[in-house]
Amino acid sequence: MTLLVKMSGAKRVLEIGALGGYSGICLARGLGEDGKLVSLELNPEYAALAKRHLIEAGLGDKVEYIVGEALAGLEQLAREGRTFDLFFIDADKGNYPSYLDGAIRLGNPGAIIIGDNALMHGRTMDPTVTSPSVEAMREFNRRIASDPRLESTLLPAYDGLVIARLKKGL
């Protein structure tokens, strides 16, 4: 992810789901001096842990945490008129389609959208599995592949990683 941030030239990155801070460290390492990572995290303990890890990695000055429901955080960012160059989605799977909507809405032209766990350990490919989270991930995968505003690919490594680019000029 560090390389994707560097290659894209992203200055403003939005992470949806911080957990312990590993992905945040990878994202922040790719930012230039003026880059900023905003991280949405539901659990205050996870946000504190992630923040501590980014501080220990020497990247604490690059990150801002917004604690609470990610959908509310996306709405707050939209109200504030904030936009982003790269998104990393790795939170509750049932809301992935809504997170995609938020990324498209807050994305600058050419923004990169990364979705983790797209295969859900093979469950998205098994038609007999119909849990709400699997169905939501299938919808996310369908939409990210077919939305005319996006160019995308799915990397089948480990648990599946979707990478999309918001087309310019739309």
C-alpha positions in Angstrom: 0.0 0.0 0.0 3.0 2.3 0.6 3.9 1.9 -3.0 0.3 2.6 -4.2 0.3 5.8 -2.2 3.7 6.9 -3.6 2.9 5.9 -7.2 -0.4 7.7 -7.2 1.1 10.9 -5.6 -1.8 10.9 -3.1 -1.6 13.8 -0.6 -4.9 13.0 1.2 -5.7 9.5 2.1 -8.9 8.1 3.8 -8.7 4.8 5.7 -12.0 3.2 6.7 -11.2 0.9 9.5 -8.0 1.4 11.6 -7.9 -1.6 13.9 -4.3 -1.7 15.2 -2.7 0.7 12.8 -0.8 -1.6 10.5 -2.5 -0.4 7.3 -2.3 3.2 8.5 1.5 2.9 8.9 1.7 1.5 5.4 -0.5 4.3 4.0 1.3 7.1 5.9 4.7 5.9 4.8 3.8 6.5 1.2 2.8 10.1 1.9 5.0 13.1 1.1 5.9 15.7 3.7 2.6 17.6 3.2 0.5 14.4 3.1 -2.3 13.6 5.5 -4.1 10.3 6.5 -7.6 10.5 7.9 -8.7 7.3 9.6 -12.3 6.4 10.4 -12.6 3.9 13.3 -15.7 2.8 15.2 -13.9 1.5 18.3 -12.2 4.1 20.5 -9.8 1.5 21.9 -8.7 0.5 18.3 -8.3 4.2 17.4 -6.1 4.8 20.4 -4.0 1.7 19.7 -3.6 2.6 16.0 -2.6 6.2 17.0 0.0 4.8 19.4 1.5 2.6 16.7 1.6 5.5 14.2 3.3 7.7 16.8 5.8 4.9 17.6 6.5 4.6 13.8 7.2 8.3 13.7 4.1 9.0 11.6 1.8 10.4 14.3 1.8 13.9 12.8 0.4 12.6 9.5 -2.8 11.0 10.9 -6.2 12.3 12.1 -8.7 9.9 13.7 -12.4 10.3 13.5 -14.0 7.9 16.0 -17.5 6.6 15.5 -19.6 5.0 12.7 -17.8 5.2 9.4 -20.9 6.2 7.5 -21.4 9.2 9.8 -17.7 10.0 9.4 -18.1 10.0 5.6 -21.1 12.4 5.9 -19.1 14.7 8.2 -16.2 14.8 5.7 -18.6 15.5 2.9 -20.2 18.4 4.9 -16.7 19.8 5.5 -16.0 19.6 1.7 -13.0 17.4 2.2 -11.8 15.3 -0.7 -9.2 12.5 -1.0 -6.8 11.0 -3.5 -6.8 7.4 -2.2 -9.1 5.3 -0.1 -8.5 2.1 1.8 -11.6 0.2 2.8 -11.1 -2.5 5.5 -14.0 -2.2 7.9 -17.4 -4.0 8.5 -18.1 -5.9 5.3 -21.8 -5.2 5.3 -21.3 -1.6 4.6 -18.8 -1.9 1.8 -21.3 -0.8 -0.9 -22.0 2.4 1.1 -18.3 2.9 1.7 -17.8 2.7 -2.1 -20.5 5.4 -2.5 -18.7 7.6 -0.1 -15.3 7.1 -1.8 -16.8 8.0 -5.1 -18.5 11.1 -3.6 -15.3 12.2 -1.8 -12.8 11.2 -4.4 -10.8 13.6 -6.5 -10.6 12.8 -10.2 -8.1 9.9 -10.6 -8.5 8.8 -6.9 -7.5 5.2 -6.1 -10.0 3.0 -4.1 -8.7 -0.1 -2.5 -11.0 -2.7 -0.9 -9.6 -5.4 1.2 -11.0 -8.9 1.8 -13.0 -9.0 -1.5 -13.0 -12.8 -1.6 -13.8 -13.3 2.1 -11.9 -16.6 2.2 -13.7 -17.8 -0.9 -17.2 -17.2 0.5 -18.0 -14.6 -2.2 -17.4 -17.2 -4.8 -19.6 -19.9 -3.2 -23.2 -19.4 -4.3 -24.4 -21.5 -1.3 -23.2 -18.8 1.2 -25.8 -16.1 1.5 -25.0 -14.3 4.7 -25.7 -10.5 4.7 -22.0 -9.6 4.8 -21.1 -12.0 1.9 -24.0 -10.6 -0.2 -22.9 -7.0 0.6 -19.3 -7.9 -0.5 -20.7 -9.5 -3.7 -22.6 -6.2 -4.4 -19.4 -4.2 -3.7 -17.4 -6.4 -6.1 -20.1 -6.1 -8.8 -20.4 -2.4 -8.5 -16.7 -1.7 -8.4 -16.3 -3.8 -11.5 -19.2 -2.3 -13.5 -19.6 1.3 -12.4 -18.8 3.4 -15.5 -17.0 6.0 -13.3 -14.4 3.4 -12.3 -11.6 1.3 -13.8 -10.8 -1.7 -11.6 -9.2 -5.0 -11.0 -9.3 -7.7 -8.4 -6.1 -9.2 -7.2 -6.9 -12.8 -5.9 -3.9 -12.9 -3.6 -4.6 -14.0 0.0 -8.2 -12.8 0.6 -8.7 -10.6 -2.5 -7.8 -7.0 -3.0 -9.8 -4.7 -5.3 -8.1 -1.7 -6.7 -10.1 0.9 -8.7 -9.4 4.3 -10.1 -12.0 7.1 -10.3 -12.0 8.2 -13.9 -11.1 11.8 -14.5 -13.5 14.3 -16.1 -16.8 12.7 -14.9 
